[in-house]
Every structure is written in structure tokens, then in C-alpha cells.
């Protein structure tokens, strides 16, 4: 009697040599980099918002915090 070995399915139900955990780690790394970029870029926007809208630094920061 021969035993039939089930095929392992990778990410998204496709046969893949890459383990699903690596896909999750890659997506998390990309999201982490994108989130950090957004937070760091906010400092560049403070001065233009102050000048064009006439807002104080506290008002701009409060709007970002909410």
C-alpha cells in the first residue's frame, strides 16, 4: 500500500517554497517602514502649514495628534 503525501500549500493557497511566516514578516516590514516615513515626514509639513494657514505650532501638532 502506498501512502499519498498531501501537498503543502504556501501563501495565498499556492504551492510555494516560501513559508507563509516569511510572507507575513515581509508585509510587516514594509508597513513598518511606511509608517515610520509618515511620522518623520510630518516635521517637514509643520512650517508650510503655519505659514499658509496661519496656525501656531501647537495647533498643527494637536491636529496631527488627533
LUMDOKE-339124 format. One record per atom (N, C-alpha, C, O, CB): residue in three letters; x, y, z. Coordinates in steps of 0.05 Angstrom, whole numbers, plus 5000, padded with zeros to 4 digits. Glycine has a CB too. Example, Ala and Ser with C-alpha at 12.3 -4.5 7.8 and 13.67 -1.06 7.14 Angstrom:
2
ALA526448865156ALA524649105156ALA526449345156ALA528549345169ALA522649115181SER525749555142SER527349795143SER525850015157SER526850235161SER528249885114
This chain:
66
UNK501749775000UNK500050005000UNK501850255000UNK503750265016UNK498150005024UNK501250434983UNK502850684982UNK501350904996UNK498850924996UNK503450764953UNK502851075008UNK501751295023UNK501851555006UNK503951614995UNK503151345050UNK499651695003UNK499651934988UNK500252165007UNK498952215027UNK496851974974UNK502352314999UNK503252535016UNK501752785007UNK501752854983UNK506352575014UNK500452925025UNK498953165017UNK500953385009UNK503053415020UNK497153265040UNK500153544989UNK501753764980UNK501453995000UNK499254065008UNK501053854951UNK503754115006UNK503654355024UNK502954595007UNK504154644986UNK506354395038UNK501154745017UNK500354995004UNK501855225017UNK502055235041UNK497355035005UNK502855405001UNK504355645011UNK502355875015UNK499955835020UNK506555724991UNK503456105014UNK501856355017UNK499756374996UNK500356304972UNK503656605018UNK497456465002UNK495256504984UNK494256254971UNK493156264949UNK495956714964UNK494756024983UNK493755764973UNK495355664949UNK494555464937UNK490955794965UNK497655784943UNK499255694920UNK501555524930UNK502555564953UNK500255934904UNK502355334914UNK504655174921UNK507155354920UNK507755464899UNK504954924902UNK508555374942UNK510855554943UNK513055444961UNK512455324982UNK509955834953UNK515555494954UNK517755414972UNK518055604996UNK519555545014UNK520355394956UNK516755824995UNK516956025016UNK514855975037UNK512455945031UNK516756315005UNK515655965062UNK513755915084UNK512056165088UNK512956385084UNK515255845110UNK509556125096UNK507656345099UNK508656545120UNK508056785117UNK504956235108UNK510056465140UNK511056645160UNK512956855148UNK512957085157UNK512556495182UNK514556785128UNK516256975115UNK514657185100UNK515557415099UNK518256835096UNK512457115089UNK510757305075UNK509657505095UNK509557745090UNK508457165060UNK508757405118UNK507757585139UNK509957775149UNK509458015153UNK506657415163UNK512357675153UNK514557835162UNK515158055141UNK515758285148UNK517057665168UNK515157985116UNK515758175094UNK513758395093UNK514358635091UNK515958035067UNK511158325096UNK509058525095UNK509258705120UNK508958945118UNK506258385095UNK509858595143UNK510158745167UNK512458945165UNK512359165175UNK510458565192UNK514658855153UNK517059025150UNK516359265132UNK517259495137UNK519358865139UNK514959215110UNK514259435092UNK512359625106UNK512759875103UNK512859315066UNK510459525120UNK508659705135UNK510059865156UNK509460105161UNK506359545148UNK511959745169UNK513559885190UNK515160115177UNK515360325189UNK515459685204UNK516360065154UNK517960275141UNK516060495131UNK516860735133UNK519460155117UNK513760425121UNK511960635111UNK510860805134UNK510661045132UNK509560505096UNK510260675156UNK509260825179UNK511261015191UNK510661235199UNK508360635201UNK513760925192UNK515961095202UNK516361335184UNK516961555193UNK518460935204UNK516161295158UNK516561515139UNK514361725142UNK514961965141UNK516461405110UNK511961645146UNK509761835150UNK510161995175UNK509762245175UNK507061685151UNK510961865197UNK511462015222UNK513762205219UNK513562435230UNK511961815244UNK515862135206UNK518162305203UNK517662535184UNK518862745187UNK520562145195UNK516062495164UNK515462695144UNK513762915155UNK513663135144UNK514162575120UNK512362875177UNK510563075188UNK512163325196UNK511063545194UNK509062965212UNK514563295205UNK516263525213UNK516663715190UNK517063955194UNK518863435224UNK516763615166UNK517163785142UNK514663955137UNK514864165125UNK517863615118UNK512363855145UNK509863995139UNK509064205159UNK507264375153UNK507663795137UNK510364215182UNK509564405203UNK509864695193UNK508064855196UNK511164355228UNK512164765183UNK512765045175UNK510865135152UNK509765345154UNK515665075166UNK510464975131UNK508565065110UNK505665095120UNK504265275112UNK508564865087UNK504864925139UNK502164955150UNK501965205167UNK499865335167UNK501364705166UNK504065265182UNK504065515198UNK503865755180UNK502365945185UNK506565525215UNK505365755158UNK505465995140UNK502966025124UNK501866245121UNK507865975122UNK501965805112UNK499565835094UNK496965865109UNK495266015100UNK499465595076UNK496765735132UNK494265745147UNK494265945170UNK492166015180UNK493565465157UNK496666025177UNK496866205200UNK496466065227UNK495866195247UNK494866425197UNK496965805227UNK496665645252UNK499165665269UNK501365695258UNK495965355245UNK498865635294UNK501165615312UNK502265325312UNK500865145303UNK500365695341UNK504765295320UNK505865015321UNK504164835339UNK503964595333UNK508765025331UNK503064935360UNK501464775378UNK498864675364UNK498064445368UNK500664935403UNK497664845348UNK495264775334UNK495764555313UNK494264365310UNK493965025320UNK497964595298UNK498764395278UNK499264125291UNK498363915281UNK501164485262UNK500764125313UNK501463875327UNK498963745339UNK498763505339UNK503463935348UNK497163915349UNK494663805360UNK492963665339UNK491863455343UNK493064025374UNK492863795315UNK491363675293UNK492563405285UNK491163215278UNK491263865269UNK495263395284UNK496563145277UNK496162925299UNK495762695292UNK499563195273UNK496063005324UNK495762815346UNK492962695346UNK492662465354UNK496362955372UNK491062845336UNK488362735336UNK487962555313UNK485862445309UNK486262955336
